[in-house]
């Protein structure tokens, strides 16, 4: 039997055991230090004194105790409120839950997109595998974040038309509106995309159209500010214009086919004068010509109507005008003996009367000599 001395005795030298050292434990039994160490079952040991850190981002190093290492790991996973997901593939992510309500995000690095799913319910969250979590989150919303993304790639979801005022008490676009809300307000303010504004250097207007798949007809008006006239067109036909009609062509069609109303003080006659060899003649015009050549006058069909059915042209006795029409369907009826009206002095006065038959305008032109 070995002798025992005080531990502080000078007879002892401190060493690091190799584990093979033997220790007598009874009169007939012995063991090694390694066998004694193996009696500690790390996986069964209680973390006595464990408390969550609650803040910070702690690290683990060679001087950390087992307890400190577990505290650090626990803090790094959100105090067990967040689970890291992975499937040996390209979609790592995170999931958390409260009761049976779950929240998750996945990063799909191959497809350059992120999956988000918010507030969905699973009856047994603690029993889900990573593969099940990943499949569940992929059933949520996918958002592209690749470098090639542009606004042209964005797609609208959850769209619905605003059909009544009660759906949009405040039509103004303001801070806090989503892009979809802003677009819905803009569409509503344009009659849910059935109203289009028109304009050129002479005026402005609007056109209402419900799409050629529903109907080929449209209704429009054009305010010609220059002349204080407004043109109204009801049941215009888009197919008359063709699929490639530009805005100027639409305006010209409204002016040509529409009814015109003068919205200023309504005069019975419009006194004008000119010297150009080519001029336009409108309903109500009384044009005094002082040029040196025989002029050509274009009758502006759209300006002749039930409020302006006549016009007149006055020139020197030795001038003979040529009248042309704006629309090929119009008909000009000249004075039968116009060539015989050949005064040797004074003036010639041409009067023009417009008569509408169906949709065709007839212009009856008379000439008389005056001193």
C-alpha positions as CSV (number, residue, x, y, z in Angstrom):
1,X,0.0,0.0,0.0
2,X,1.4,3.4,-1.0
3,X,2.2,6.0,1.6
4,X,0.2,9.2,1.7
5,X,1.7,12.6,2.4
6,X,0.5,16.2,2.6
7,X,-0.4,17.5,-0.9
8,X,1.8,20.5,-0.3
9,X,4.8,18.4,0.6
10,X,8.0,19.0,-1.3
11,X,8.1,15.3,-2.1
12,X,5.5,16.0,-5.0
13,X,6.2,17.4,-8.4
14,X,3.2,18.7,-10.5
15,X,2.9,16.9,-13.9
16,X,0.3,16.7,-16.7
17,X,-1.1,13.2,-16.5
18,X,-1.1,11.1,-19.7
19,X,-4.1,9.2,-18.5
20,X,-2.4,5.9,-18.2
21,X,-1.4,6.5,-14.6
22,X,-2.9,4.0,-12.2
23,X,-4.7,4.7,-9.0
24,X,-5.5,2.2,-6.2
25,X,-9.2,2.4,-5.3
26,X,-9.4,-0.6,-2.8
27,X,-7.3,-3.3,-1.3
28,X,-7.7,-5.4,-4.5
29,X,-8.7,-2.9,-7.2
30,X,-7.1,-0.1,-9.3
31,X,-8.0,2.1,-12.3
32,X,-6.4,4.7,-14.6
33,X,-6.9,8.4,-14.8
34,X,-8.4,8.1,-18.4
35,X,-11.1,5.7,-17.1
36,X,-12.0,8.2,-14.4
37,X,-12.2,11.0,-17.0
38,X,-14.4,8.9,-19.2
39,X,-17.0,8.8,-16.5
40,X,-18.0,12.4,-17.5
41,X,-20.8,12.2,-20.0
42,X,-20.7,15.5,-21.8
43,X,-24.0,15.0,-23.7
44,X,-25.8,14.2,-20.5
45,X,-24.3,17.0,-18.4
46,X,-26.6,19.8,-17.3
47,X,-25.7,23.4,-18.2
48,X,-25.9,24.6,-14.6
49,X,-25.8,28.4,-14.4
50,X,-26.9,28.9,-18.1
51,X,-28.6,32.2,-18.8
52,X,-29.3,33.8,-22.2
53,X,-27.0,36.7,-23.0
54,X,-29.9,38.7,-24.5
55,X,-27.7,41.2,-26.5
56,X,-24.5,41.5,-28.5
57,X,-22.7,39.2,-30.9
58,X,-20.4,37.1,-28.8
59,X,-17.5,35.0,-30.2
60,X,-16.1,31.7,-29.2
61,X,-12.3,31.2,-28.7
62,X,-9.9,28.7,-27.2
63,X,-10.3,30.2,-23.7
64,X,-14.1,29.9,-23.7
65,X,-15.7,27.4,-21.4
66,X,-18.3,25.0,-22.6
67,X,-21.0,27.0,-20.9
68,X,-19.8,30.2,-22.5
69,X,-19.7,28.5,-25.9
70,X,-23.3,27.4,-25.6
71,X,-24.4,30.9,-24.4
72,X,-22.7,32.4,-27.5
73,X,-24.3,30.0,-29.9
74,X,-27.7,30.5,-28.3
75,X,-27.4,34.3,-28.8
76,X,-26.2,33.9,-32.4
77,X,-29.4,32.0,-33.4
78,X,-31.7,34.7,-31.9
79,X,-32.2,32.9,-28.5
80,X,-33.8,30.0,-30.3
81,X,-36.3,32.2,-32.1
82,X,-34.7,31.7,-35.6
83,X,-33.8,28.5,-37.3
84,X,-31.3,28.4,-40.1
85,X,-32.3,26.3,-43.2
86,X,-30.3,24.5,-45.8
87,X,-30.7,21.7,-48.3
88,X,-27.1,21.2,-49.6
89,X,-28.2,23.4,-52.5
90,X,-28.6,27.0,-53.5
91,X,-31.5,28.0,-51.2
92,X,-30.3,28.8,-47.7
93,X,-32.7,30.7,-45.5
94,X,-34.3,31.4,-42.1
95,X,-37.6,30.6,-40.4
96,X,-39.1,31.6,-37.1
97,X,-42.5,30.9,-35.6
98,X,-44.7,31.8,-32.7
99,X,-47.1,29.1,-31.7
100,X,-48.3,27.8,-35.1
101,X,-47.8,31.1,-37.0
102,X,-44.6,31.0,-39.2
103,X,-42.4,33.5,-41.0
104,X,-39.7,32.6,-43.5
105,X,-37.2,33.8,-46.1
106,X,-35.1,31.9,-48.6
107,X,-32.3,33.1,-50.9
108,X,-32.2,31.3,-54.2
109,X,-28.8,32.2,-55.5
110,X,-29.1,30.2,-58.7
111,X,-32.3,32.0,-59.8
112,X,-31.2,35.3,-58.3
113,X,-34.4,35.7,-56.3
114,X,-35.6,35.7,-52.8
115,X,-38.7,33.9,-51.4
116,X,-40.7,35.5,-48.7
117,X,-43.7,34.0,-46.8
118,X,-45.4,35.8,-44.0
119,X,-47.7,34.6,-41.3
120,X,-48.7,31.2,-42.5
121,X,-49.9,28.4,-40.2
122,X,-48.3,25.0,-39.5
123,X,-49.9,22.8,-36.9
124,X,-46.6,21.2,-35.7
125,X,-43.6,23.6,-36.5
126,X,-41.2,21.8,-34.2
127,X,-41.5,18.6,-36.3
128,X,-40.8,20.1,-39.7
129,X,-37.6,19.1,-41.6
130,X,-35.5,21.7,-43.4
131,X,-36.9,20.3,-46.8
132,X,-40.4,20.9,-45.6
133,X,-39.7,24.4,-44.4
134,X,-38.0,25.3,-47.7
135,X,-41.0,23.9,-49.7
136,X,-43.4,25.9,-47.6
137,X,-41.5,29.2,-48.0
138,X,-41.2,28.7,-51.7
139,X,-45.0,28.7,-51.8
140,X,-44.9,32.3,-50.8
141,X,-43.8,35.4,-52.9
142,X,-40.8,35.4,-55.1
143,X,-38.9,38.6,-55.7
144,X,-36.2,38.9,-58.4
145,X,-33.0,40.6,-57.3
146,X,-30.6,39.8,-60.2
147,X,-28.4,42.4,-61.8
148,X,-30.5,42.3,-65.0
149,X,-33.7,43.5,-63.3
150,X,-35.3,46.6,-64.8
151,X,-38.6,48.3,-64.3
152,X,-39.8,46.6,-67.5
153,X,-39.5,43.3,-65.7
154,X,-41.8,44.3,-62.9
155,X,-45.3,42.6,-62.9
156,X,-48.4,43.9,-61.3
157,X,-50.2,41.6,-58.9
158,X,-53.4,42.1,-56.9
159,X,-54.8,44.6,-59.4
160,X,-58.5,45.6,-59.3
161,X,-60.2,48.6,-61.1
162,X,-61.6,51.4,-59.1
163,X,-65.2,51.6,-60.3
164,X,-66.9,54.0,-57.9
165,X,-66.0,57.1,-55.9
166,X,-66.3,55.3,-52.6
167,X,-63.3,53.1,-53.6
168,X,-61.0,56.1,-53.7
169,X,-62.0,58.9,-51.3
170,X,-58.6,60.6,-51.9
171,X,-57.6,60.6,-55.6
172,X,-54.3,62.3,-55.0
173,X,-51.1,60.2,-55.2
174,X,-49.2,60.8,-51.9
175,X,-46.4,59.5,-49.7
176,X,-47.2,56.0,-48.5
177,X,-49.1,54.9,-51.6
178,X,-47.9,51.7,-53.2
179,X,-47.0,51.7,-56.8
180,X,-50.2,49.7,-57.6
181,X,-52.4,52.2,-55.6
182,X,-50.8,55.1,-57.6
183,X,-51.5,53.4,-60.9
184,X,-55.1,52.6,-59.9
185,X,-55.7,56.2,-59.1
186,X,-54.2,57.4,-62.4
187,X,-56.3,54.9,-64.3
188,X,-59.5,55.9,-62.5
189,X,-58.8,59.6,-63.3
190,X,-58.7,58.7,-67.0
191,X,-62.0,56.8,-66.9
192,X,-60.3,53.5,-66.4
193,X,-58.2,54.0,-69.5
194,X,-61.1,55.0,-71.8
195,X,-60.4,58.7,-71.9
196,X,-57.4,60.2,-73.8
197,X,-56.3,63.8,-74.0
198,X,-55.4,65.3,-77.4
199,X,-53.6,68.5,-78.3
200,X,-51.7,70.5,-80.9
201,X,-50.5,74.1,-81.4
202,X,-54.1,75.2,-82.1
203,X,-56.1,73.6,-79.3
204,X,-56.8,70.7,-77.0
205,X,-59.4,68.0,-76.7
206,X,-60.4,64.6,-75.3
207,X,-61.5,61.3,-76.8
208,X,-63.5,58.5,-75.2
209,X,-63.1,55.0,-76.5
210,X,-63.9,51.6,-75.0
211,X,-61.5,49.5,-77.1
212,X,-62.0,48.2,-80.7
213,X,-62.7,44.7,-79.4
214,X,-65.9,46.0,-77.8
215,X,-66.8,48.7,-80.3
216,X,-65.3,50.6,-83.2
217,X,-67.1,53.8,-82.1
218,X,-65.7,56.8,-80.2
219,X,-66.9,60.1,-78.9
220,X,-64.7,63.2,-78.8
221,X,-64.4,67.0,-78.7
222,X,-61.7,69.4,-79.8
223,X,-61.4,73.0,-78.6
224,X,-59.7,75.1,-81.2
225,X,-58.5,77.9,-79.0
226,X,-57.2,79.9,-82.0
227,X,-60.7,80.4,-83.4
228,X,-62.8,80.0,-80.2
229,X,-64.5,77.0,-81.8
230,X,-65.3,73.6,-80.3
231,X,-65.9,70.5,-82.5
232,X,-68.1,67.7,-81.2
233,X,-68.1,64.2,-82.6
234,X,-70.5,61.5,-81.5
235,X,-70.1,57.9,-82.7
236,X,-67.0,58.5,-84.8
237,X,-65.6,55.4,-86.4
238,X,-62.0,54.4,-85.6
239,X,-61.7,52.1,-88.6
240,X,-62.1,55.2,-90.8
241,X,-58.7,56.3,-89.4
242,X,-56.8,53.0,-89.6
243,X,-54.8,51.2,-86.9
244,X,-51.8,53.5,-87.3
245,X,-53.6,56.9,-86.9
246,X,-51.5,59.4,-85.1
247,X,-52.8,62.2,-82.8
248,X,-52.8,64.9,-85.5
249,X,-54.9,62.6,-87.8
250,X,-57.4,62.0,-85.0
251,X,-57.7,65.8,-84.4
252,X,-58.2,66.4,-88.2
253,X,-60.9,63.7,-88.3
254,X,-62.8,65.3,-85.4
255,X,-62.6,68.7,-87.1
256,X,-63.7,67.2,-90.4
257,X,-66.5,65.0,-89.2
258,X,-67.7,66.8,-86.1
259,X,-70.1,69.6,-85.5
260,X,-68.6,73.0,-84.7
261,X,-69.9,75.6,-82.2
262,X,-68.4,79.0,-81.9
263,X,-68.0,79.7,-78.1
264,X,-67.2,83.4,-78.2
265,X,-69.4,86.3,-79.0
266,X,-71.3,85.0,-82.1
267,X,-70.9,87.4,-85.1
268,X,-73.0,87.0,-88.2
269,X,-70.0,87.8,-90.4
270,X,-66.2,87.6,-90.2
271,X,-64.6,90.4,-92.2
272,X,-61.2,89.4,-93.6
273,X,-58.8,90.6,-96.3
274,X,-55.8,89.2,-98.1
275,X,-53.4,89.2,-101.0
276,X,-52.2,85.6,-101.0
277,X,-52.8,83.7,-104.2
278,X,-53.9,80.6,-102.2
279,X,-56.3,81.1,-99.3
280,X,-59.0,79.3,-97.3
281,X,-62.6,80.4,-97.1
282,X,-64.7,79.6,-94.1
283,X,-68.3,79.8,-93.2
284,X,-69.2,83.4,-92.3
285,X,-66.1,84.8,-94.0
286,X,-66.4,87.9,-96.1
287,X,-63.0,88.0,-97.8
288,X,-61.8,91.2,-99.6
289,X,-59.1,90.2,-102.1
290,X,-56.5,92.8,-103.2
291,X,-53.9,90.6,-104.7
292,X,-52.6,90.9,-108.3
293,X,-53.1,87.3,-109.5
294,X,-56.2,85.1,-109.8
295,X,-56.5,83.3,-106.5
296,X,-57.4,79.8,-105.5
297,X,-59.9,79.5,-102.6
298,X,-60.3,76.3,-100.6
299,X,-63.7,75.9,-99.1
300,X,-63.2,74.6,-95.5
301,X,-66.1,72.3,-95.4
302,X,-66.0,71.7,-91.6
303,X,-66.6,75.4,-90.9
304,X,-69.9,75.6,-92.9
305,X,-72.8,74.5,-90.8
306,X,-76.3,75.6,-89.7
307,X,-74.8,78.6,-87.8
308,X,-72.5,79.5,-90.7
309,X,-74.0,78.4,-94.0
310,X,-72.7,81.2,-96.2
311,X,-69.5,83.1,-97.2
312,X,-68.6,85.8,-99.7
313,X,-65.6,86.7,-101.8
314,X,-65.0,90.2,-103.2
315,X,-62.3,91.0,-105.8
316,X,-61.5,93.4,-108.6
317,X,-63.5,93.2,-111.8
318,X,-60.6,91.6,-113.7
319,X,-59.8,88.8,-111.3
320,X,-61.4,85.3,-111.5
321,X,-61.0,83.0,-108.5
322,X,-60.8,79.2,-108.6
323,X,-62.8,77.4,-105.9
324,X,-61.6,74.0,-104.6
325,X,-63.1,71.7,-101.9
326,X,-61.5,70.4,-98.8
327,X,-63.3,67.1,-99.0
328,X,-63.6,65.0,-102.1
329,X,-67.2,64.0,-101.3
330,X,-68.3,67.7,-101.4
331,X,-69.9,69.1,-104.5
332,X,-69.3,72.6,-105.9
333,X,-72.1,74.1,-108.1
334,X,-70.9,77.2,-110.0
335,X,-73.2,80.0,-111.4
336,X,-74.1,78.7,-114.9
337,X,-73.3,82.0,-116.6
338,X,-70.3,82.9,-114.5
339,X,-68.1,83.3,-117.5
340,X,-70.5,85.9,-118.9
341,X,-70.0,88.1,-115.8
342,X,-67.2,90.2,-117.2
343,X,-67.4,93.8,-116.1
344,X,-64.9,96.3,-117.4
345,X,-64.6,98.1,-114.0
346,X,-65.7,97.9,-110.4
347,X,-65.8,94.6,-108.5
348,X,-67.1,91.1,-108.7
349,X,-68.9,89.6,-105.6
350,X,-69.1,85.8,-105.2
351,X,-71.6,84.4,-102.7
352,X,-71.3,80.8,-101.4
353,X,-74.3,78.9,-99.9
354,X,-73.7,75.5,-98.3
355,X,-76.5,73.0,-98.4
356,X,-76.2,69.7,-96.5
357,X,-77.8,66.6,-98.1
358,X,-77.3,63.5,-96.0
359,X,-73.6,63.7,-95.1
360,X,-72.6,65.5,-98.3
361,X,-72.1,69.3,-98.5
362,X,-73.1,71.1,-101.6
363,X,-71.7,74.6,-102.3
364,X,-73.7,76.9,-104.6
365,X,-71.6,79.8,-105.9
366,X,-73.1,82.9,-107.5
367,X,-71.3,85.9,-108.9
368,X,-72.5,89.4,-109.6
369,X,-70.8,92.6,-110.9
370,X,-70.8,95.8,-108.8
371,X,-69.6,99.4,-109.4
